[in-house]
Amino acid sequence: MNIQNVELEMTAGKASQFPVDEIPEIAFAGRSNVGKSSLLNSMINRKSFARTSSAPGKTRTINFYNIDKVIRFVDLPGYGYASASKGIQEGWLKVIDYYLNNRENLKCLALLLDVRREPNNEDKMMFEFLKSLDMPHIIIITKIDKLGRNERNKNIQMIKKTLGVVDEDNVVLFSTIDKIGRDVLWEKINNMLLYL
C-alpha cells in the first residue's frame, strides 16, 4: 500500500475520547512487549511513529493511527504487564473491553504472539474472544528473526496447537528486522477492505 499520510489521531484513556466517524479499524492486541509498536511502524513505513520501548507496558492508552483517512490502526495496551498497579490494569481492561465489545468501526482484530513464547492464559482467552467475534481476525506471529529455522518452525507449530488454530490462512509470520510479513498482512487488510 502506498501510504501518503499517517496521523496519530487520538490517544484515548476512556471511551468518550474515541474518534467519531465511520473509518474502519483494525485493532492490534497482544502481550506486553510482543512488538505491536514495531509492527505498526513497519506497516506504515515510518521508523518511530508508534513509540517503541524495551520496557513492557509502554502503551497505556488506546492509540488510534489514521492512515490516509481510509483505515485506522488501533494499538491496544499490552496485557499481562505485572508492574502496572492493579487499579491501572483494571482501568485498561475496562476501556479495552468496551472498545472490543462496542466499537462499530472495529472490522478486524489482530492478535500478536511472540514466536519465542508459549501462549499463556491471557493469550488463550484473547484468542477465544476473537474467535467469538463476528468479524475477521488475524494471528500474527512476531519476531521470527529471533530463532533459527528449525526452532522457529517447531515453535510456530506449538503456538498453533496450543491455541487450536484451525484456519492457517489467518496466520501471518512477521519480522520487522527481516521485513517478512508486511506485504502479506497488507494484502489481507486490502482484501478485507474490499468487502466492507
N, C-alpha and C positions, 0 to 999 in steps of 0.2 A: 504494500500500500504506500502510495506517495503522500506523505503527511506534510501539510503546509503549516498548520498552526496547532499548537498544543497549549492548553491553559490549565493551570491548577485552579479550577473554578471555585472550589469550596473545600475547607477542612471543617467537617461537621462533628461536633461533640454531642449533638442532640437532633432529633428528627425534624424539628422546626427549621433547621439550617440546611436541609436537603434542597438541592436545586428544584425549581418548579418549572417543568416543561415536559416535552414528550420524547426527548432524546433517549434512544435505547442504551441500556447499561450492561456491561459485563463486570461482575464482581469477582475479585481475586481474594481467596481465603486460604489460610494455612497457618501452620505452627509459626511461632516467633522465629525469626532468623532463617526462614526457608528460602528466602531470595525473592520475595514479591517485588520489592522496590527495584532490584537489579533487573528482574524480568520486565517490569514496566518500562524502565529506561531503554532496554533493548528493543522492546516492541515499538516505542515511539521514536527510536533512533536519536535519543538525547543522552549524553553521558551521565549527568547527575541531576536530572529534572526531579524525579522522585527521590527523596532523601534516603540514602542507604546508611547502614551502620553495622559495625561488627557486634554492637551490643544489642541483644534481643529486646523486643518490646518497644522499639523506637517509634513505630507508628501507633499513636494513641487516639487518633481520630479517624473517621471515615473520610478518605481523601478522594475527591471527585476530579478526574482529569478529562477535560473536554477536548476531543480530537476532531478538528475541522468542523465542529458543530454537527457532526454526523453520528458519532458514537462517543460514549463516555466510559472510561475505565475507572473502576471503583476499587480502591485499595482499602481492604478491611484490616482493622488491627489484628496482629498475630495473636493466636490463642495459646494458652499454656505458659505464659510468662510469669513464673512464680514470684519474682522480685517485686512485681506491682502489688500494691496493697489490695486487700480483699475488697474494699469499697470501690477502688478504681476498676478492678476486674469486673465487679458486678455492674458498674455503670457502663463499661464497654459492652458487656453481654446484653444488657437491655437495649442499647442502641442498635447493635448488630442484629439482635433477634427481631426488633421492629423493622429494620431495613429489609431483612431477608423474607419476612412474612407479609409485609405490607406494600413494598415498593413496586408500583406498576411498571416503572421504567426498566426494572430488572428483567433481562431477557436470557441471561446465561450466567451460570455460576461456575467458576474455575477453582478447583481445589489443587493447591500446590503441595507436593510431597518431596522431601529431600531423599535422593537415591541412597544416601548412606544410613538412613534411619528407618527402622521398622515402624509402621504406623502404630501410634498409640491410641488409647481410648478416645481421645478428643478427635483424632483423625477419623477413626471409625464412625463416631457419632456424626461428624460433618458429612462424611460420605453417605451415610444412611439418610441424612436430612436432604442432601441434594438429590438423591435418587427419588425421594418422596415429592419433590417439586415437579410441577407440570411445565418444565422448561428444559432446554438443552443444558448439558453440563460437560465439562472437560476436566480430565485428570492430567495435571502437568507434573511430570517427574523432573525435578530440577537438579542442577549441579552434577550432571552426568559426566562432566570432565574430571571430577574428583576421584574417579575409580578407574582401574584398568578394565578392559573389555569383559573378561570372564566374571570378575566380581560384580561389575555393573549389571550384566545380563542376569546373574543369579539374584541380585537384589531387586531388579525390576520384576522378575517372576514372583519373588517373595512378597513384594508390595501388592501386586495384583491378586495373589492368592489370599493374603491377609484381609484385604478389603472385599474380596469376592467380586472383582471386576469381571464382567461378562463381555461387555462391548469394547473390543480392542480399538475400534475407531475413535473412541473418546479419549484415548491416551496419547499424550504428546511428550516426547523426550526433549528436554531443554537444557542448553548450556549457553550462558551469556558470554563465557570466555571463548568457546569454540564456535559461537554463532550457529548453534544447532537448534532447530525447532521454531525459530521465528517465522519463517515463511509458511511452515505447516500450520502454525497457530493463526496467522493472518488469513490463510485460506479458509480455515474453519470459521473464523469470525465473519469473513466476507460472505461465505455461503449462508451463514445464519442470517445475516442482514437481508439477503435476498428474499427470505420467507417472512419478514416482519411486515 
